[in-house]
Amino acid sequence: MVWFLGPEQPEAYVQGAGTRVQLKDFAEGPGRAPGVPVHEDKQLHEGAGFAEFAEQMAADGFAFLHEQMRAGTVGPVLTVLHDGRVAGAIGPMETMADAGGAARLLPQYFGVLPQYRGHGYGRALWRAAMHWGHRHSAAYQLLQTEVGGASDRLCAAEGLTSLGFVSQRDA
């Protein structure tokens, strides 16, 4: 069973069984600058260890993304390096027109290796992605985040608007 709840509903209704729907409106601008150098890569730079990063982050979709990058079928990926090695990534960066013709920034795979969390790399990647969307004329981005999870907290801190919740349970 799947149902939708408005943003005014208590988070407790969806804890462990749902996601929050978030909106980034680019009419308000891209937001703050990343603060950490972020690289935009259309080509793979294997010397920086993207393959190893993708393998370690396979559960988050990065192995699939790596294959798509190797095939050249996706837009660029933003990466942050720690001592010259990929520590985190977000991508692919792509826009698509919605039913009304407005450009939307498509959701991305997004992750930082566990040993590099807490260094501000996730926030830097997020901010760089929002700057990329703004530069490429995206009107908005819709995301779903696990209620109370790291991405949910990041989106709230970065000023995204909660549109409500999607909840699901086995009948």
Buried (B, 14 or more C-beta within 10 A) or exposed (E): EEEEBEEEEEBEEBEEEBBBBBEBEBEEEBBEEBEBEBBBBEEBEEEBBBBBBBEBBEEBBBBEBBEBBBEEEBBBBBBBBBEEBBBBBBBBBBBEEEEEEBBBBBEBBBBBBEEBBEBBBBBBBBBBBBBBBBEBEBBBBBBBBBBEEBBBEBBBEBEBBBBBBBBEEEE
